């Protein structure tokens, strides 16, 4: 086995375990706050606010530290960044296991945003060690670990939380990830890495932002990108609380025999697992449509997201919630494809990486605003209102991207459209980009 293949196997395991840990631990934050005898946040409104702040925690800091760690990686090598990210995530998971208040949980999550960032570190290392002829396959294999973690994380978390408790679950995950970080230090190699002096990343981002604001098309693409990320996270901030209340009301009204699946934790695990599964299974279909040059995929995806969110406004039966989340998982992949294509194509080739870096920073900003406002709004008007806001945002995105794509296609001849379509990100790449920013 070649060195790069061994590195790929190790990194796949790292990405799978860390994605599993994040999805496992964060899915059940509202239940941890409500049921843990030490944290014990009894007020529904306070629990909604704290849930939003805890979910938003990393995005307060990752906007600054993500480009900073990339700058450090240019000098010290990507292997050190993988080890650092694993140790940082493992340590903060352990701290969540011993947190004594909801305020401490928020602070721990902010620290997590400062010192974690596993996916970016893994991609950086695999790009360095893999021969050019194998890089496409290696990156695709590495990215497959993310949906695997998203699918199994909620289910495993639901079982562990019910059988072993929340604190034990966080402690177990933290220990596993710390061991993974130590194994990375021992097993990973970074042959082919050449240290380089890169420019100040913040200066590059600021310059990209100033140039983007001068171009109406780029301004619109960036704005739609932020709005889409906000729409997803303003709903995601209250999903677990919503699912718990809905299934509890159904059990009380129907007199159903209590079982794992109809508890708040169990039903939330089902909801999240179905969402991840639908996203994975639909990505190939969206990719086929993209390769077939089917137009208007982004407006179609936004419409599907709007309908899926709107259904939840009316507190439907539990099985309708599951269907709605299938729609959410299926619709998330194409909702940013057009925006990324415009950003990538509208930037000067020499500045494309800076423009995409700005897009990443803006998705973090959308996450931050969505999670923070999601908790505050839910405390004000109940969780269903958040889904109404999300649905409205996706309607606006659908209209804006439909008009944008029509204008772009009318402005270019068929040959230019075909060339542009060939540069659009695939649905799989876009789903990974969206998920990786949450």
C-alpha positions in Angstrom: 0.0 0.0 0.0 1.4 3.4 -1.0 1.8 6.1 1.7 -1.0 8.3 0.3 -3.4 5.4 0.5 -2.6 4.7 4.1 -3.0 8.4 4.8 -6.4 8.4 3.1 -7.6 5.5 5.2 -6.6 7.2 8.4 -8.1 10.5 7.4 -11.4 8.8 6.4 -11.6 7.3 9.9 -10.8 10.7 11.4 -13.4 12.5 9.4 -16.0 9.8 10.1 -15.5 9.8 13.9 -15.4 13.6 14.2 -18.5 14.0 12.0 -20.3 11.3 14.0 -19.3 13.0 17.3 -20.5 16.4 16.2 -23.8 15.1 14.9 -24.2 12.8 17.9 -23.5 15.5 20.5 -25.2 18.5 19.1 -28.5 16.8 18.1 -29.5 16.4 21.7 -28.3 19.6 23.2 -31.9 20.7 24.2 -32.5 17.4 26.0 -29.1 17.7 27.8 -30.1 21.2 29.0 -33.5 20.0 30.2 -32.8 16.6 31.7 -29.3 17.0 33.2 -29.7 17.6 37.0 -26.8 20.0 37.0 -27.6 22.1 33.9 -31.4 22.0 34.4 -32.7 24.8 32.2 -36.4 24.4 32.9 -37.8 27.4 31.0 -38.8 26.6 27.5 -37.8 30.1 26.3 -34.4 30.0 28.0 -33.8 26.5 26.7 -34.5 27.7 23.1 -32.1 30.7 23.5 -29.3 28.6 25.0 -29.7 25.9 22.4 -29.3 28.6 19.7 -26.2 30.0 21.4 -24.6 26.6 21.9 -25.1 25.7 18.3 -23.8 29.1 17.2 -20.9 29.0 19.5 -18.1 27.9 17.1 -19.2 30.4 14.5 -18.4 33.3 16.8 -14.8 32.3 16.5 -14.3 30.1 13.4 -14.8 33.1 11.1 -11.5 34.4 12.4 -9.6 31.2 13.1 -10.3 29.2 10.0 -8.2 31.4 7.7 -5.7 31.8 10.5 -5.1 28.0 10.7 -4.8 27.8 6.9 -2.1 30.5 7.1 -0.3 28.5 9.8 -0.7 25.2 7.8 1.3 26.9 4.9 4.2 27.2 7.3 4.0 24.1 9.5 2.3 21.5 7.3 -1.2 20.1 7.2 -0.4 17.1 9.4 0.0 19.3 12.4 -3.4 20.9 11.7 -5.1 17.5 11.6 -3.6 16.6 15.0 -4.5 20.0 16.4 -8.0 19.9 15.2 -8.6 16.4 16.6 -7.1 17.2 20.0 -9.1 20.4 20.1 -12.4 18.7 19.3 -11.7 15.9 21.7 -10.8 18.2 24.5 -13.9 20.4 24.1 -16.1 17.2 24.0 -14.6 16.2 27.3 -15.3 19.7 28.7 -18.9 19.4 27.6 -19.2 16.2 29.6 -18.2 18.1 32.8 -19.9 21.5 32.1 -21.7 22.9 35.2 -23.9 25.5 33.5 -25.4 26.4 30.1 -23.2 29.5 30.0 -20.1 27.2 30.2 -21.5 25.1 27.3 -21.6 28.3 25.2 -18.0 29.2 26.1 -16.8 25.6 25.4 -18.4 25.7 22.0 -16.8 29.0 21.2 -13.4 27.5 22.2 -14.3 24.6 19.9 -14.6 27.0 17.0 -11.1 28.3 17.8 -9.2 25.0 17.9 -11.1 22.4 15.8 -11.8 22.4 12.1 -11.1 18.8 11.1 -12.5 18.7 7.6 -10.5 21.6 6.3 -7.3 20.1 7.8 -8.0 16.7 6.4 -8.6 18.1 2.9 -5.4 20.1 3.1 -3.3 17.0 4.0 -4.8 14.7 1.4 -4.2 17.4 -1.3 -0.5 17.5 -0.3 0.3 13.8 -0.1 -1.8 12.4 -3.0 -0.4 12.3 -6.6 -2.2 14.5 -9.0 -3.6 11.5 -11.0 -5.4 10.2 -7.9 -6.5 13.4 -6.2 -10.1 13.5 -7.5 -10.8 9.9 -6.3 -9.0 10.5 -2.9 -11.0 13.6 -2.1 -14.3 11.9 -3.1 -13.4 9.0 -0.8 -12.6 11.3 2.0 -15.8 13.3 1.6 -17.8 10.1 1.8 -17.0 9.9 5.5 -19.1 13.0 6.2 -22.5 11.6 5.2 -21.6 8.3 6.9 -21.1 10.2 10.2 -24.2 12.2 9.7 -26.3 9.1 9.2 -24.9 7.0 12.1 -24.3 9.9 14.6 -27.9 10.6 15.6 -28.8 7.0 15.8 -25.8 6.0 18.0 -26.3 9.2 20.0 -29.9 8.4 20.7 -29.0 4.9 22.0 -26.1 6.1 24.1 -28.0 9.1 25.5 -30.9 6.9 26.7 -28.8 4.0 28.0 -25.7 5.6 29.3 -26.6 9.3 29.8 -25.5 12.5 28.1 -22.4 13.1 30.1 -21.0 9.7 29.5 -21.7 10.1 25.8 -19.8 13.3 25.6 -16.9 11.8 27.6 -16.8 8.7 25.4 -16.7 10.7 22.3 -14.0 13.1 23.6 -11.8 10.2 24.6 -12.2 8.5 21.2 -11.3 11.6 19.3 -8.3 12.4 21.6 -7.0 8.9 20.9 -7.6 9.5 17.2 -5.5 12.6 17.3 -2.6 10.7 18.9 -2.9 8.0 16.2 -2.8 10.8 13.6 0.5 12.0 15.0 2.0 8.5 14.9 0.6 7.3 11.6 0.2 10.3 9.2 2.9 11.5 6.9 3.1 14.6 4.8 5.6 13.8 2.1 5.6 16.4 -0.6 4.9 19.3 1.7 7.0 22.4 1.1 6.7 25.2 3.6 5.7 28.5 2.0 5.1 32.1 3.2 1.5 33.0 2.3 0.1 36.5 2.5 -2.0 37.7 5.4 -5.3 35.8 5.0 -7.4 38.6 6.4 -6.0 41.1 4.0 -7.0 38.8 1.1 -10.5 38.3 2.5 -10.9 42.0 2.9 -9.7 42.7 -0.6 -12.0 40.0 -2.0 -15.0 41.5 -0.2 -14.3 45.0 -1.5 -14.0 43.8 -5.1 -17.1 41.7 -4.8 -19.2 44.6 -3.5 -18.3 46.5 -6.8 -19.9 43.7 -8.9 -23.7 43.5 -8.7 -23.8 39.8 -9.8 -21.3 38.8 -7.1 -23.1 40.9 -4.5 -26.3 39.1 -5.3 -24.7 35.7 -5.2 -23.1 36.3 -1.8 -26.3 37.7 -0.4 -28.3 34.7 -1.5 -25.6 32.4 -0.1 -25.9 34.0 3.3 -29.7 34.0 3.2 -29.7 30.3 2.4 -27.4 29.4 5.2 -29.5 31.5 7.6 -32.7 29.8 6.5 -31.3 26.4 7.1 -29.9 27.2 10.6 -32.8 29.2 11.9 -34.9 26.1 11.5 -32.1 23.7 12.6 -31.7 25.6 15.9 -35.1 24.5 17.1 -35.6 21.2 15.3 -34.8 19.0 18.3 -37.0 21.0 20.7 -39.8 20.9 18.1 -39.5 17.2 17.5 -39.5 16.5 21.2 -42.6 18.5 21.9 -44.5 17.1 18.9 -43.8 13.4 19.7 -44.6 14.0 23.4 -48.0 15.5 22.5 -48.8 12.6 20.2 -47.9 10.0 22.9 -50.1 11.9 25.4 -53.1 12.1 23.0 -52.9 8.6 21.5 -52.0 6.7 24.6 -49.2 5.0 22.8 -47.0 2.6 24.7 -43.7 4.4 25.5 -40.8 3.2 23.4 -37.4 4.4 22.4 -38.6 5.8 19.0 -41.4 7.9 20.5 -39.3 9.6 23.1 -37.9 13.1 22.3 -34.4 11.7 21.9 -35.4 8.7 19.8 -37.7 10.6 17.5 -35.1 13.3 17.0 -32.6 10.7 16.1 -34.9 9.3 13.5 -35.6 12.7 12.1 -31.9 13.6 11.8 -31.0 10.2 10.4 -33.6 10.4 7.7 -32.4 13.8 6.7 -28.8 12.6 6.3 -29.9 9.5 4.4 -32.1 11.5 2.0 -29.2 13.9 1.4 -26.8 11.1 0.6 -29.1 9.1 -1.7 -30.3 12.2 -3.6 -26.9 13.6 -4.3 -26.3 11.1 -7.1 -29.6 12.0 -8.7 -28.8 15.8 -8.5 -25.4 15.0 -10.0 -27.0 13.2 -12.9 -29.3 16.1 -13.6 -26.4 18.5 -13.4 -24.4 16.4 -15.9 -27.4 16.3 -18.2 -27.4 20.1 -18.2 -30.9 20.3 -16.6 -31.5 24.0 -15.9 -32.9 25.7 -12.8 -31.7 23.1 -10.3 -31.1 25.8 -7.6 -34.7 27.2 -7.8 -36.1 23.7 -7.8 -34.1 22.8 -4.7 -35.1 26.1 -2.9 -38.8 25.3 -3.7 -38.5 21.8 -2.2 -36.9 23.3 0.9 -39.6 25.9 1.2 -42.4 23.3 1.0 -40.6 21.0 3.5 -40.2 23.9 6.0 -43.8 25.2 5.5 -45.3 21.8 6.4 -43.8 22.0 9.9 -45.5 25.3 10.6 -48.8 23.4 11.2 -47.5 20.9 13.7 -48.4 17.9 11.5 -48.6 14.2 12.6 -45.2 12.6 13.4 -45.0 10.7 10.1 -45.5 13.9 8.1 -42.6 15.3 9.9 -40.5 12.4 8.7 -41.6 13.0 5.2 -40.8 16.7 5.5 -37.3 15.9 6.6 -36.9 13.6 3.7 -37.7 16.6 1.5 -35.2 18.7 3.4 -32.4 16.2 2.9 -33.2 15.9 -0.8 -33.5 19.6 -1.4 -30.4 20.9 0.4 -27.8 19.8 -2.2 -28.6 22.1 -5.1 -29.7 25.2 -3.2 -26.2 26.9 -3.4 -24.9 25.5 -6.7 -25.7 28.5 -8.8 -24.3 31.0 -6.3 -21.0 29.1 -6.1 -20.8 28.9 -9.9 -21.2 32.7 -10.1 -18.7 33.3 -7.4 -16.1 31.0 -9.0 -16.7 32.2 -12.5 -17.0 35.9 -11.7 -13.7 36.1 -9.9 -10.4 36.7 -11.5 -8.6 33.3 -11.8 -5.8 34.5 -9.7 -8.2 35.6 -6.9 -10.6 32.6 -7.2 -9.4 31.0 -3.9 -9.9 34.3 -2.1 -13.4 34.7 -3.4 -14.3 31.1 -2.4 -12.7 31.8 1.0 -15.0 34.8 1.3 -17.9 32.6 0.5 -16.9 30.2 3.2 -16.6 33.1 5.7 -20.1 34.3 4.7 -21.6 30.9 5.2 -20.2 30.9 8.7 -21.8 34.3 9.2 -25.1 32.9 8.0 -24.8 30.0 10.4 -24.0 32.4 13.3 -27.0 34.7 12.6 -29.4 31.8 12.0 -28.5 29.9 15.2 -28.5 33.0 17.4 -31.7 34.4 16.0 -33.3 31.0 15.9 -33.1 30.6 19.6 -34.3 34.1 20.3 -37.2 33.9 17.9 -38.3 30.6 19.2 -38.4 32.0 22.7 -40.6 34.8 21.4 -43.1 33.0 19.3 -42.6 29.2 19.5 -40.6 26.8 17.3 -43.1 26.6 14.4 -42.5 30.3 13.7 -38.9 29.5 12.8 -40.0 27.1 10.1 -42.2 29.9 8.7 -39.2 32.2 8.5 -37.1 29.5 6.9 -39.9 28.8 4.3 -40.2 32.5 3.5 -36.4 32.8 3.0 -36.4 29.8 0.6 -39.2 31.3 -1.4 -37.2 34.4 -1.8 -34.1 32.4 -2.8 -36.1 30.4 -5.3 -37.5 33.6 -6.9 -34.1 35.3 -6.9 -32.1 32.4 -8.3 -34.8 31.8 -11.0 -34.6 35.4 -12.2 -30.8 35.3 -11.9 -30.5 32.1 -14.0 -32.9 33.4 -16.6 -30.9 36.6 -17.0 -27.6 34.7 -17.2 -28.9 32.3 -19.9 -30.4 35.1 -21.9 -27.2 37.1 -21.8 -25.0 34.2 -23.1 -25.1 32.1 -26.3 -25.7 28.4 -26.0 -22.0 27.5 -26.3 -21.1 29.8 -23.4 -23.9 28.4 -21.3 -22.6 24.8 -21.9 -19.1 25.9 -20.9 -20.4 27.6 -17.8 -22.5 24.6 -16.8 -19.5 22.4 -17.1 -17.8 24.4 -14.3 -20.8 24.2 -11.9 -20.0 22.3 -8.7 -21.5 18.8 -8.6 -24.5 18.2 -6.3 -22.3 16.0 -4.2 -19.6 18.7 -3.9 -22.2 21.3 -3.0 -23.8 19.1 -0.4 -20.4 18.6 1.3 -19.7 22.3 1.2 -23.0 23.1 2.8 -22.8 20.5 5.4 -19.2 21.2 6.2 -20.1 24.9 6.9 -22.7 23.9 9.6 
